[in-house]
Amino acid sequence: MLPAHQVEALILDQTPCLDPQQDVELLDLLSATGRVLAQSISSKLDFPHWDNSAMDGYAVRYTDVQSCSTDRPVTLEIIEEIPAGYCPQKTVQPGQAARILTGSMMPQGADTIVIQEDTQRQGNRVTVLTAPTPQAFVRHRGEFYRAGAPLLAAGTRLLAPDIAVLAAAQWVQVLVFRRPKVAILSTGSELISPDRPLQPGQIVDSNQYALASLVMSAGADPILLGIVPDDPAAIRQAIVQAISQADMVLSSGGVSVGDYDYVDRILADLGAEIHVRAVAVKPGKPLTVATFSNPQPPTLYFGLPGNPVSALVSVWRFVQPALRKLSGLSEGWKPTFVRGITRHDLRSDGKRESYLWGRVEPGENTYEFSLASGSPSSGNLINLAQTNALAVVPIGQTHIPVGAPVQLLLI
């Protein structure tokens, strides 16, 4: 068995990257939300596009008001009003000011904003009661961004702020990586789909749905290949079909050491290079990681445990990082671990790195973890509902008491 950190590194090393020349598509801006940029973005525009006011007030020459005070106010002539979207028509001369609103373009001649709270207005004249600092409340052209400089890098997942930036930069279409295709199959003659009547000894296949949901949330497209019985010929045919149409394959079941666990043998017969057969974690010890070098680029194969809890934990810990890299992200592939404290006793046999599921909430100074209620057995899929974190009990440690620090994997 390999330790978890070594398996994580090995998987990321074996995960291929999408081709930035071929594996791309051009999308309109709204359709690009959540997608990964395949091109670096810059703009022809400065931000701000021109000098503008950060406050409602008056655009003035600093030299006219630098010495004023309540006792020695300065009165200026208002020569123009500048609402948002209006291009100033006049130049501010000595003894003059322009009424200006937030975001409005600065007029020629003015270099400072006096906020309206520091003034009194009568007709077309304004009295300044407090001296501002030089260039107060002026946002200068190019202060936030200079035209031609890098704006967004290739490999960036486009979230709402990024979409706003692209819109402001007048990018109406962007080149993004295509969604990776992930084939999903469940092995086991005991499995049935949720729409069929349950007979004695049968098990409803929840893995197909859970894995598809996780794949979609990671920005990939699932290809559902259904349930495959414990028959070597049928499993072989399903795997061949999967690797012919997907960038990644997720199968559940058939990777342990039972009489009907055929997956590893079939993978070897098909020419796969098997990198991992088991990992020192609980739950999720049976884990096969393999690559097929043909077709090109290589197809990454994960043989997950059939146990639904173990399958989900394996995806959270090992598959999602590979999906992030495969999707075209330039960084941020690895799982997110944080430090927190536990509200419950956490126990393990200490033989493997153990993951205990529950919920994490921000506390006063740190994250606080609560163990899921009910039995912590990996056979208990029900208490996995609403899980958002896994508490990690390291190898060699059997007990983490209430209030003690704990490492948490955010999911």
C-alpha positions as MATLAB code, in Angstrom:
seq = 'MLPAHQVEALILDQTPCLDPQQDVELLDLLSATGRVLAQSISSKLDFPHWDNSAMDGYAVRYTDVQSCSTDRPVTLEIIEEIPAGYCPQKTVQPGQAARILTGSMMPQGADTIVIQEDTQRQGNRVTVLTAPTPQAFVRHRGEFYRAGAPLLAAGTRLLAPDIAVLAAAQWVQVLVFRRPKVAILSTGSELISPDRPLQPGQIVDSNQYALASLVMSAGADPILLGIVPDDPAAIRQAIVQAISQADMVLSSGGVSVGDYDYVDRILADLGAEIHVRAVAVKPGKPLTVATFSNPQPPTLYFGLPGNPVSALVSVWRFVQPALRKLSGLSEGWKPTFVRGITRHDLRSDGKRESYLWGRVEPGENTYEFSLASGSPSSGNLINLAQTNALAVVPIGQTHIPVGAPVQLLLI';
ca = [
       0.000    0.000    0.000;
       1.226    3.465   -0.881;
       0.722    6.469    1.419;
      -1.901    9.027    0.413;
       0.508   11.888   -0.336;
       2.561    9.663   -2.651;
      -0.553    8.491   -4.510;
      -1.727   12.092   -4.913;
       1.617   13.141   -6.425;
       1.722   10.098   -8.701;
      -1.802   10.730   -9.991;
      -1.101   14.378  -10.803;
       2.110   13.364  -12.546;
       0.172   10.911  -14.723;
      -2.748   13.236  -15.464;
      -2.522   14.615  -19.018;
      -3.270   18.216  -19.952;
      -5.711   19.304  -22.618;
      -4.133   20.670  -25.800;
      -4.499   24.512  -25.882;
      -4.587   24.371  -29.678;
      -7.005   21.498  -30.302;
      -9.037   20.943  -27.131;
     -10.716   24.356  -27.184;
     -13.935   26.074  -28.168;
     -14.985   29.684  -28.698;
     -17.864   30.738  -26.446;
     -19.849   33.893  -25.906;
     -19.177   35.539  -22.562;
     -22.248   34.338  -20.643;
     -21.725   30.756  -21.779;
     -18.140   30.865  -20.508;
     -19.062   31.056  -16.822;
     -17.252   28.283  -14.941;
     -15.089   27.357  -17.927;
     -11.283   27.463  -18.056;
      -9.536   30.032  -20.249;
      -7.379   28.558  -23.002;
      -5.854   31.918  -23.953;
      -4.208   34.768  -22.117;
      -6.321   37.921  -22.086;
      -5.254   41.551  -22.293;
      -7.172   44.714  -23.125;
      -6.718   47.687  -25.392;
      -8.289   49.879  -22.734;
      -6.819   51.607  -19.698;
      -8.722   51.198  -16.424;
     -10.022   53.725  -15.557;
     -10.409   54.819  -19.165;
      -9.874   58.455  -18.136;
      -9.344   60.505  -14.971;
     -12.598   60.454  -13.010;
     -14.098   61.388   -9.661;
     -14.419   58.871   -6.816;
     -16.987   61.031   -4.995;
     -19.819   63.485   -5.527;
     -18.466   67.007   -5.170;
     -16.608   69.660   -7.106;
     -13.643   69.437   -9.449;
     -11.215   72.232   -8.580;
      -7.642   73.423   -8.967;
      -5.748   72.477   -5.801;
      -3.854   75.772   -5.834;
      -7.189   77.613   -5.421;
      -8.246   75.778   -2.257;
      -5.037   74.555   -0.594;
      -5.186   77.157    2.206;
      -8.915   77.424    2.835;
     -10.611   76.629    6.159;
     -13.879   77.320    7.976;
     -12.423   80.672    9.052;
     -10.953   81.412    5.635;
     -13.269   79.790    3.068;
     -12.789   80.117   -0.680;
     -15.689   80.783   -3.041;
     -15.488   79.545   -6.634;
     -17.629   80.011   -9.725;
     -19.373   76.848  -10.978;
     -18.892   76.776  -14.739;
     -20.300   73.330  -15.607;
     -22.117   70.268  -14.253;
     -20.661   66.889  -15.172;
     -23.028   63.923  -14.721;
     -21.956   60.342  -15.408;
     -21.472   59.599  -19.085;
     -20.943   63.256  -20.010;
     -17.761   64.567  -21.601;
     -16.752   67.914  -20.006;
     -16.903   70.845  -22.399;
     -15.042   73.488  -20.417;
     -11.639   73.971  -18.843;
     -11.505   74.920  -15.162;
      -9.653   78.211  -14.820;
      -8.349   79.920  -11.629;
     -11.279   80.749   -9.344;
     -13.578   78.218  -11.004;
     -15.024   74.764  -10.225;
     -17.192   72.142  -11.912;
     -19.970   70.213  -10.221;
     -19.122   66.492  -10.633;
     -20.689   63.162   -9.697;
     -19.079   59.840   -8.788;
     -17.506   58.177  -11.813;
     -17.747   61.268  -13.975;
     -14.882   62.382  -16.170;
     -12.528   65.021  -14.782;
     -12.569   68.332  -16.686;
      -9.422   69.894  -18.071;
      -7.694   72.238  -15.624;
      -8.988   70.510  -12.458;
      -6.772   68.169  -10.454;
      -8.632   67.651   -7.153;
     -12.108   66.791   -5.880;
     -13.677   68.598   -2.930;
     -16.447   66.415   -1.555;
     -19.835   68.078   -1.301;
     -19.928   67.657    2.502;
     -17.081   70.198    2.739;
     -18.889   72.866    0.712;
     -21.846   75.213    0.662;
     -23.516   76.096   -2.616;
     -25.518   79.177   -3.567;
     -26.651   79.413   -7.167;
     -23.680   79.129   -9.479;
     -21.122   79.600   -6.727;
     -19.697   77.122   -4.235;
     -17.836   77.891   -1.004;
     -15.113   75.444    0.025;
     -14.845   75.148    3.829;
     -12.027   72.596    4.200;
      -8.748   72.298    2.309;
      -8.445   68.924    0.527;
      -5.246   66.991   -0.025;
      -3.677   67.282   -3.494;
      -5.496   65.138   -6.101;
      -8.014   64.017   -3.485;
     -10.670   61.551   -4.763;
      -9.302   61.519   -8.302;
      -8.982   58.101   -9.963;
      -6.319   58.500  -12.640;
      -6.396   56.926  -16.078;
      -4.616   53.558  -16.058;
      -4.355   53.529  -12.258;
      -5.897   50.045  -12.034;
      -4.678   48.576  -15.327;
      -2.553   49.686  -18.275;
      -3.612   48.716  -21.807;
      -1.666   45.763  -23.169;
      -0.658   44.322  -19.807;
      -1.765   40.770  -18.871;
      -5.348   40.804  -17.593;
      -6.344   37.143  -17.143;
      -3.999   34.196  -17.641;
      -4.720   31.002  -19.550;
      -5.726   28.287  -17.123;
      -8.043   30.560  -15.107;
     -11.509   29.260  -14.217;
     -13.930   32.050  -15.092;
     -16.043   33.086  -12.121;
     -18.414   36.051  -11.832;
     -15.664   38.654  -11.135;
     -13.670   37.407  -14.137;
     -16.727   37.597  -16.377;
     -17.216   41.190  -15.189;
     -13.593   42.019  -16.045;
     -13.934   40.476  -19.517;
     -17.140   42.388  -20.174;
     -15.531   45.656  -19.072;
     -12.616   44.900  -21.389;
     -15.119   44.353  -24.227;
     -14.320   40.663  -24.736;
     -17.624   39.258  -25.993;
     -16.173   35.848  -26.918;
     -13.362   33.875  -25.309;
     -11.431   30.708  -26.098;
     -11.900   28.071  -23.390;
     -10.868   24.469  -22.938;
     -13.498   21.896  -23.816;
     -15.020   19.986  -20.931;
     -13.159   16.740  -20.202;
     -15.168   13.586  -20.869;
     -15.370   11.103  -18.001;
     -16.801    7.624  -18.552;
     -18.509    6.083  -15.511;
     -19.427    2.439  -15.015;
     -20.491    0.344  -12.026;
     -19.502   -3.319  -11.794;
     -21.438   -5.920   -9.826;
     -24.135   -8.482  -10.623;
     -25.944   -7.490   -7.439;
     -26.555   -3.925   -8.638;
     -29.784   -2.514  -10.020;
     -30.710    0.965  -11.180;
     -32.890    3.108   -8.881;
     -35.943    2.750  -11.147;
     -36.179   -1.042  -10.745;
     -37.934   -2.973   -7.931;
     -35.452   -4.109   -5.291;
     -35.216   -7.876   -4.844;
     -33.624   -9.728   -1.890;
     -29.814   -9.580   -2.072;
     -29.747   -6.711   -4.554;
     -28.213   -3.271   -4.051;
     -29.271   -0.016   -5.676;
     -26.427    1.529   -7.683;
     -25.891    4.959   -6.119;
     -22.309    5.264   -7.345;
     -23.300    6.054  -10.936;
     -25.261    9.086   -9.745;
     -22.802   10.267   -7.096;
     -19.835   10.061   -9.450;
     -21.710   11.807  -12.264;
     -22.660   14.603   -9.881;
     -19.056   15.063   -8.733;
     -17.801   14.994  -12.322;
     -20.288   17.680  -13.389;
     -19.463   19.857  -10.377;
     -15.806   19.659  -11.421;
     -16.649   21.051  -14.868;
     -16.461   17.791  -16.820;
     -19.052   15.856  -18.847;
     -20.002   12.381  -17.546;
     -20.599    9.515  -19.968;
     -22.803    7.012  -18.146;
     -22.125    3.427  -19.217;
     -24.412    1.839  -16.655;
     -24.106   -1.362  -14.668;
     -21.782   -4.157  -15.814;
     -22.240   -7.660  -14.370;
     -19.384   -9.611  -12.778;
     -18.437  -11.213  -16.066;
     -14.872  -10.737  -17.396;
     -15.997  -10.469  -21.022;
     -18.642   -7.860  -20.200;
     -16.229   -5.841  -18.047;
     -13.576   -5.980  -20.754;
     -16.042   -4.762  -23.368;
     -17.185   -1.906  -21.109;
     -13.619   -0.787  -20.376;
     -12.701   -0.842  -24.072;
     -15.767    1.257  -24.832;
     -14.929    3.665  -22.007;
     -11.317    4.314  -22.970;
     -12.298    4.836  -26.617;
     -14.495    7.839  -25.844;
     -13.283    9.436  -22.612;
     -10.322   11.339  -21.197;
     -10.833    9.648  -17.831;
     -12.630    6.499  -16.712;
     -14.188    5.900  -13.291;
     -15.297    2.361  -12.524;
     -16.587    1.299   -9.137;
     -16.246   -2.197   -7.734;
     -14.107   -5.117   -8.800;
     -10.746   -3.790   -7.558;
     -10.400   -5.642   -4.255;
      -9.174   -9.226   -3.777;
     -12.477  -11.095   -4.026;
     -13.315  -13.957   -6.362;
     -15.238  -11.611   -8.677;
     -12.778   -8.710   -8.699;
     -11.589   -8.771  -12.316;
     -10.747   -5.146  -13.107;
      -6.971   -5.124  -12.477;
      -6.415   -8.290  -14.482;
      -8.451   -6.992  -17.403;
      -6.607   -3.663  -17.362;
      -3.280   -5.475  -17.543;
      -4.535   -7.675  -20.399;
      -5.573   -4.543  -22.312;
      -2.060   -3.079  -22.002;
      -2.666   -0.540  -19.256;
       0.177    0.523  -17.015;
      -1.030    0.102  -13.447;
       0.520    2.642  -11.079;
      -1.504    2.063   -7.903;
      -3.329   -1.009   -6.578;
      -4.007    0.036   -2.986;
      -3.570    3.128   -0.835;
      -3.054    3.351    2.931;
      -6.308    5.189    3.709;
      -9.568    4.294    5.410;
     -12.078    4.146    3.847;
     -10.880    3.590    0.294;
      -7.963    1.163    0.524;
      -8.785   -0.614   -2.791;
      -7.859    1.937   -5.446;
      -6.506    1.198   -8.894;
      -4.863    3.946  -10.906;
      -3.789    3.103  -14.451;
      -3.024    4.778  -17.754;
      -3.603    3.720  -21.343;
      -0.973    5.213  -23.624;
      -3.062    4.456  -26.705;
      -5.116    6.465  -27.660;
      -3.151    9.681  -27.335;
      -3.239   11.623  -25.111;
      -3.251    8.910  -22.438;
      -6.527    7.940  -20.791;
      -6.452    7.980  -16.995;
      -8.287    5.094  -15.324;
      -9.516    5.003  -11.731;
     -10.815    1.738  -10.341;
     -12.741    2.845   -7.260;
     -14.096    0.747   -4.407;
     -17.648   -0.466   -4.820;
     -18.604    0.707   -1.338;
     -20.409    4.041   -1.950;
     -18.780    5.871    0.974;
     -15.328    4.592    0.013;
     -15.915    5.577   -3.617;
     -16.875    9.131   -2.679;
     -13.936    9.555   -0.300;
     -11.586    8.271   -3.023;
     -12.953   10.821   -5.489;
     -12.691   13.703   -3.026;
      -9.140   12.787   -2.059;
      -7.632   11.580   -5.339;
      -9.851   12.026   -8.413;
     -10.931   15.646   -8.082;
      -7.329   16.952   -8.155;
      -6.796   15.053  -11.407;
     -10.024   16.492  -12.842;
      -8.862   20.012  -11.997;
      -5.587   19.494  -13.849;
      -7.292   17.756  -16.768;
      -9.772   20.634  -17.127;
      -6.957   23.024  -18.046;
      -6.495   24.831  -14.721;
      -2.949   26.122  -14.426;
      -2.815   25.747  -10.637;
      -4.867   24.890   -7.560;
      -5.141   21.194   -8.392;
      -4.451   19.774   -4.950;
      -7.082   19.135   -2.264;
      -7.797   21.971    0.162;
      -6.652   21.155    3.693;
      -7.180   23.531    6.622;
      -6.516   23.350   10.349;
      -9.392   23.395   12.801;
     -10.601   21.903   16.052;
     -12.973   19.001   16.575;
     -16.204   19.156   18.547;
     -16.231   15.354   18.880;
     -13.806   12.567   19.785;
     -12.235   11.165   16.618;
     -11.010    7.563   16.695;
      -9.141    5.269   14.341;
      -7.157    2.028   14.512;
      -4.030    3.983   13.546;
      -3.057    1.557   10.786;
      -4.066    3.785    7.884;
      -4.725    7.476    7.333;
      -8.388    7.694    8.291;
     -11.026   10.105    7.011;
     -14.055   10.793    9.199;
     -16.873   12.720    7.583;
     -19.006   15.506    8.934;
     -19.506   19.236    8.712;
     -17.132   22.133    9.198;
     -18.216   25.634   10.224;
     -16.170   28.777   10.811;
     -15.717   29.354   14.544;
     -14.565   32.458   16.357;
     -10.896   31.968   15.514;
     -10.749   28.719   13.540;
     -12.755   26.078   11.726;
     -14.828   23.752   13.895;
     -15.579   20.183   12.823;
     -18.624   18.139   13.865;
     -18.701   14.409   13.216;
     -21.706   13.144   11.265;
     -24.349   11.648   13.549;
     -25.040    7.934   13.587;
     -22.669    5.087   12.854;
     -19.338    6.142   11.302;
     -19.206    2.889    9.314;
     -18.206    3.125    5.659;
     -21.339    1.102    4.984;
     -23.506    3.953    6.240;
     -24.153    6.055    3.168;
     -27.099    7.818    4.826;
     -25.087    9.896    7.306;
     -22.881   11.138    4.472;
     -25.676   13.553    3.513;
     -24.688   17.241    3.816;
     -21.062   16.356    4.478;
     -18.695   19.190    3.600;
     -15.412   18.080    5.166;
     -13.332   15.072    6.160;
     -11.341   15.053    9.389;
      -7.948   13.368    8.986;
      -6.611   11.008   11.654;
      -2.960   10.331   10.704;
      -1.308    6.914   10.574;
      -0.139    5.899   14.049;
      -2.715    8.047   15.855;
      -5.812    6.421   17.349;
      -7.551    9.296   19.115;
      -8.068   13.037   18.646;
      -9.978   14.375   21.675;
     -12.672   17.042   21.750;
     -11.187   20.529   21.321;
      -7.900   19.276   19.876;
      -6.449   20.521   16.570;
      -7.310   18.469   13.498;
      -6.504   18.593    9.801;
      -9.618   18.995    7.657;
     -10.124   18.229    3.971;
     -12.730   20.629    2.587;
     -15.007   18.984    0.036;
];
